[in-house]
Amino acid sequence: MADLNKLTASGIAEKIASGEVTAAEVTEAHLARIEAVDEKVHAFLHVDREGALAQARAVDDKRARGEELGPLAGVPLALKDIFTTKGIPTTVGSKILEGWIPPYDATLVTRLKDADVVILGKTNMDEFAMGSSTENSAFGPTNNPWDLTRIPGGSGGGSSASLASFQAALAIGTDTGGSIRQPAAVTGTVGVKPTYGGVSRYGMVAFSSSLDQGGPCARTVLDAALLHEVIAGHDPLDSTSIDAPVPPVVEAARNGSVRGMRIGVVKEFSGEGYQAGVVQRFNESVELLRELGAEVVELSCPSFDKALAAYYLIAPSECSSNLARFDGLRYGLRVGDDGSRSAEDVTALTRAEGFGAEVKRRIMLGTYALSSGYYDAYYGSAQKVRTLITQDFQRAFEQVDVLVSPTTPTTAFPIGERVDDPMAMYLADLCTIPANLAGNAAMSLPCGLAPEDGLPVGLQIIAPALADDRLYKVGAAVEAAFVDKWGHPLLEEAQSL
């Protein structure tokens, strides 16, 4: 049973479809793993044991009736606690929604259920997805399975840690400024931010609506592609959803090759602040791409240097608007409603107690940036920079097929190291933010371990909008080359729990 946890998602699905194992056995194995190790990791906020087993038995019943099973039927998945799930809690990592049980499923959740993916439960995250370490969760931090004293990335650290600790075969994250890719990088897993609008945001609690994007997390490129195909596609319930065919991501992952492709290396994704081991592994990855038949092109995107500043004006501005709905009057936490206080007083008391320090910081920053007399100087200027970044990407993609960079400037840092230094924390997203501002597709996959600390390093691949398949084509080629060179997936070297 324990060996079932180490299988790939595609491998699990094949065994279930062939009758070698049942979906219920696979789910039980993962639930047992959660029970055994999650006290140390704290990847999950809520485990839906009965619901997961019921979904698994339904898959087994389908197979017994001779019905055709989908490519991920019966595969256990960990779901970031930012998607509404009918009948089980959705907290977004915040006390203000502690215990709230939604009356409906997000579109992404509906698609997972329709594909017979088994949802194990909801994973820990930075409150309202605001953070780069999962230390901002109201329910305590998640620990990195490679080193339990270090962060697993953020805001989706629970999802990435569940994969790295073999508690789930697949996971779902969301990416506003790197919150799928950055956790993937520091946990040695694969994470993909699809093209903005490629996966429905209906039922995903909003942080920054023009940047937020749900996406797949997995331990292999193919598994990520299979999950991507399940959750992607047009949704009329989401006004930002793209009405276009899903790119052929699974085909690309099965036939990965970079021969004849032009790969761009951006000058601005280097310099001061990058850990030596990260740079070393990235340079080796670039050389590997050359060996695989790609042409490497060095280019400059000068506006990328302004991306971090622009992001931390745009995202807080949108968050200050989105989080206005949490007023203590309609749902969630309510403080001070004793009959003697006004609605305004109740709202103020509820927000003071319900929101954490980072959420309050970003609401205040965003409200200030949108205020009269400052809108043009701050928010308006940030949007102009966003346009310049988009134009830099457009010029770059006229010269190359994809861009590559380190996913993060450093490996996983110790828990607590940057809690009192917001600027140092924000720098963890230095390489990932530009793709969100432009709406491009991007992936992180493992590219080795940093020699100085033995921790995973991520390689980021960025593709044009609606060219998500290029991520998988390049990612699969790199992954296969790494396995050929070192004989085993890097994840097997992770700390034994």
N, C-alpha and C positions, 0 to 999 in steps of 0.2 A: 504493500500500500504506500509506503514512504517513497518508493521510486516514482510513483505517479506525480509527485510534486516537482520532480526534476525534468519531466518531459516538456517539450515545446507545446504550445497550444495546438498547432496543427497535428502533432503526434498524438495528443490526447484525443482529438476529434476523430482521427483515423482508427484508434483503438476502440472507441465507443461505436463508431459506425460498423466496424467489423464484428462487434460482439465480444471482443477480447476482454473488455471491462465494461461495467455499466457506468452511466453518468452518476448514479447515486454513490458508487464506490469512489469515483474520482472526487466528488464533492465532499464525501466523508473524510477522505485523505487530506484535503485542503483545510477543512474545518478542524481536523486534529492538529495540523501544523499550526494553525492560528492559535489554538488553545495552548500549544506547547511553547511557542516563541513570542507571541505578540505582547506579552507582559514586558518583555525586554525592548521590543521594537516600537510598540505603540503606533502601528500603522493604521489600525481601525478605530473608528469612533463608535460604530454600531455593526454587529455581526447578526445577520438575519438567518440564523440556522434553519429554522423551520421553513422559511420562504425559499431558501436555496435548495433544500432537500426536496421540496415540492416541485420546483422547477426541474430538478434533475430526474425525478421519477416520471415527470411528464415526458421528458426526452426518451426515457427507457420505454415508456408505453408506446410512443410513436414508432420506435424501432421494432417493438414486438408486433405492431400492426402492419409492418412492412412499409411504412411511410418513409419517404426520402428525407434524410437529415441534411441540414445546411453545413457549410464548411467549419463552423465553430459550435455546432450543437453539443451541449453538455459541458463546454469549457468554462471553468470557474473564473470569474472576473471581480476585481475590486473597483468600486465606483467612488470617485471623488465626491465628497459630501457637499457639492455645490449644485447638483442636479436634483430636481424634485422627484420624489419617489412615493407613489401612493401607498399609504399604510405603514411606512417606516420613516423614522425621523430624517429631516434635512436641517442641519444646523449652520452650515457654511463656516464651521469653526468658531462660532460666536455665541456668547451667552444670550444675546438678544433674540436668538431663535432656538435656544435650548429646549428640547422636547417638542418642537413644532412638527406635526405630521401633515404633510401636504395631501390635498384631496385629488391630486392628479399626477401623472407621470410626465416627465420631460419627453420631448420627441425622441431624443437619443435613447432614453430608457425604453421607450416603446419599441424602438428598432432592435435593441438588444434582446428584449423578450421575444419579439417576433422571430428572431434568428435562433432562439433556444439557447442563448448564452445564459449561464447560471450566475446570478448576481449574489455574491457572498455577503456583501455589506458595504458600508460607507467608510471612506478613508479620511484620515486627519489632514488638515490643511491650515495654512495661515488664514486668519480671520478675514472673510470676504475676499480671499485670494490676494491679500495685500502683504507680501513678504517674499523673501528669498531663502528661507531656512526652515519653515514650519514651526518656528519658535513663537510666532504670534498667535497660534491657536489658543483659544480660551480654555482648552482642555489638556494643555501640556504639550511639549514638543514630541516629535517623532525622532527616533535615533537611526543613524545610518548602519545597516547590517554589516558593512565592511569594517566599521569602527564605531562602537556604540557611543563613544564620546563626541562624535561629530554629527553635523547636520546632514539630512538626506536631500537637501535642496528644498526649494519652495516656489510657489505656494503648494505644489502638489507632492510634498514629501511623503505623505502617507501612501499614495498610489505607487510611487517609485520604490519605496521601502518594502511594500508588500510583494513586489516582483523580485527584488534582490534577496529577500528572505524566503522565497519560495512558498509564500502564503497564498499566492494567486498566480494563475498562468497568464492573465491579461489584466490590464487596468485602463481606466479612463482618467484623463486629466484635462485641465483647461490652461490656456496659454494667453496671457495678456501682455506680458513683456518677457516671457521665457519660462513660464511656470510648468511647462511640460518638458522642455529641452534641458533646462538647467538641472532639475532633479535627475533626469536620465543620465546626464553627464557624470554627476558625482556618485551615482550608484551603479554605474556600469551596465545600464539598460538602454533600451531604444525608446525614444519619444518623438512624436511627430506633431507639429503644428500645421494642420491643413491650410490651404488657401482660405482667407477670411470669407465667410459665407458658405464654405464647402460643407460644413456640418452645422445642423440647426442649433440655434441658441434658445429655442423655445423651452422654457422650463429650467434654464440655467440661470441661477441668481446672478444678476448683473453687477459687475464692478465698473468696467469701462466699456461701454457698449460698442464703440468703434474699434476696439482692440481685442476684446474677449473672443476666444475660439476654443471649442472643445476638440479633443483629438485622442488618438490611440497611444497606449504605452504597452510595451512588451519586452521580452528578452531576446527576440530575434527580429530581423527586418521583415521576414515573411509573415510572422505572426502579427506584426503591426499592420502590414498591408491587408491581411484578412479582416482584421478588426476595422480598419479604415473603411473598407468596402461596405461593411455592415452598417456603420453609423452615418455615412455620408449620403448626400443627395438632397434635392430640393425639398423644402418644407413650406407650404403656403401659410403656416402659422408664424413664420419668422420673416419679417419684412426685409431682412438683410440676406436671406438665403439666396444662393445663386441658382437660377433655373438653367442648369447645364448638366450634361452627362458627367458622372464621376469618372475622373481619369483612370486609365487601366493600371491601377497600382499593383494588383496581385500579379498580373502578367509581368510587369516590370520587375517585381521582387523575385519571380521565378526565373527570370532570364537576365539577371544583372550583368551589365558590362559597361565599361567606360571607354572601350577602344574607339578612337576617333572623336571622342568628346573633347570639348574645350572647358577646362576647369579654371575658374578665376580665384586668385588669392588676393584679398583686399589689404592694401598697405595699412589702412586705419585700424585693422584688427590685430595690432601688434604694438610692442613698445613697453613703456614703463608700466609696472603693475602685473605683468604676466609671469607666472611661476615658471622657473627654468624647466622643470619636468614636463609641464604642459606644452611649452614651446617645442621641446625636444620631440615629444610624441606627435605633435602636429606636423612638424617638419618631416618626420618619418612617414606620416600618412600621405603627405604631398608627394614624396619620392615614390611611395608605393603606387599612387595613382599614375605617375609617369611610367613605372614598370608595367602597369596594366594596360598601357596604350593610350593614355590621355595626354593631351597637350595642356600644359600648365601656363597660364597667362597671369602675370602680375599687373594689377590695375589699382587705381585710386578712386575712392568715393568720398570726397572731402566733407560732405555734409554729415557723414556718419559720426564725426566727432561731436556733433551737436545733438545727437539722438537722445542721449540720456537726459539732457536738460529739457528737451522738448517733451519727452515721455512723462517726466515728473511734473509737467504742467497740464498736459492733456488728460492723463489718467486720473489725477486727483480732481480735476474739474468735473469730469464725467461721474466720478464716484460721489462727489458732493451732491449731485443731482439724483443719482440712482438710489442712494441710501436715505434720501428724504422720506421714503415710504415707510421706514422703520420708526414709527412714531409712538408705539405703545398703545395705540388705539384700535388697530385692526387685527393684529395677530402678533404672536410672540410675547416677549417679556413686557410686563406693565408694572411700573413702580410708582408708588405714592398716590394711587387712586383710592383715597379714603373718604371721598365726598366733600372734602374741604378745599381741594385744589382745582385750579383751572386745567383745561386740556393742555394748554401750553406748558404749565408746570409739570404735568404728568409726562409729557413728551420729553422735557428737558431732563427730568430725573431718570427716566427710562434710558435715554441715550447715554447719560453720564455713567450709569451702572452697566449697561448692556454692551457698549462699544469698548474695545481695548485701545491702548495708547497709540498704536500705529494707525488704526482706522480713524481715530480722532485727529491725528496729525494730518492725514491726507484729506479729510473732510475740510479742515480749517484752511489748508493750503489751497485746495480747489475752490472753496468759497471766496477766498481772497483774490485768486486769479480771475474769477468771473465777476468780481464786484465792479461797480460803477467807477470809471476813471482808470481802471487797471486792466480791463478786458483786452483792449487792443495791444497794450504793452506786453502782456504776458500770454494769455491764451491765444489771442490772434496771432502773435509772433510765432508761437509754438506751432500753430497750424501751417504757417508759411514754411517753417523749417521742415515740417512733415512733407510738404510738397517737394522741397528740394531733395529730400532723402529718396522719395519715390522716383524723382527724375534721375538721381544717381543710379538707382537700381535699373531703370530702363536703359540708360546708356551702357551699363555693365553687361546687361543681358543681350545687347546688340553684338557684344564681343565674345561672350562665353555662354555655355549652356547652363552651368550652375556656378555658384560661389561656394568656397569652403573656408572655414576658420575654426579656431578653438571654440567650443561651446561656452566655456567659462574661463576666465583668466587664471583661476586657481582650482585646486582640488577641494574637496569638502573641508570646511574650516571647523574648528572646535565649537561645540554648543556653548553659547554665551559670549564668544569672542567679539561679536559685532553688535550685540543687543543695544549697547549704549552709543553706537556710532552709526546712525542711519545712512550717512553718505558711504561709508565702507560697505554696508549691506547692499546699497543700491548698485554699487559697482559690480556685484556678482552677475548682473544682467547686461553688462556692457556690450557683449557680442550678440545677444539675442534680440534686443529691443528694436533695431532697425527693421527687421522683417515684419514685426507687428505693426509698426507705423505705416509700412507700405502695403500690408495685406498679403505678402508673399507666403509661399509654402516653405517650411523648414523642418529639418530633422536633426536629432543628435543620436549618434551611435558610439559605442566604445571604440577607442583606438589605442588601448594599452594602459599601463599603470605608470604613474609618475615615479621615477627611480628614488626620489628623496623620501617619499612617504608610503609607497606601495598602494596608493589609492587610484581609483579610475579617472581617466581623462576622456573627455568627449570630443568627437569630431562633428562640427556642424556643417550641414549641407543646406544651401538656400537655392530655391528654384523660383522661376516666375509664377505669378498667379495662374492657376488652372493647369500648371505643369507639375502637379504633385508626383506623377509617375517618375519624373526624373530623379526625385529624391530616392525612390526605391530602387531604381536602376543602378544608381551610383552606390547607394548604401549596401545593396546586396553584393555588389562586386567587392567592395572594401571588406565587408564581413567575411565573405568566403576566403579572401586572401589572408586575412588574419587567422582564420581557423586553419588554413593550410600551413601557415608559417609556424604557429604555436601549438597546433594539434588539438586544442580544446577551447570552448568558449571561455572568455575571461571570467565570467561570473562564477565558474566552479572554484575560483581562488578566493571567493568571498569568505568572510569570517563564518565559521561553523557556529550555528546557534543551538 
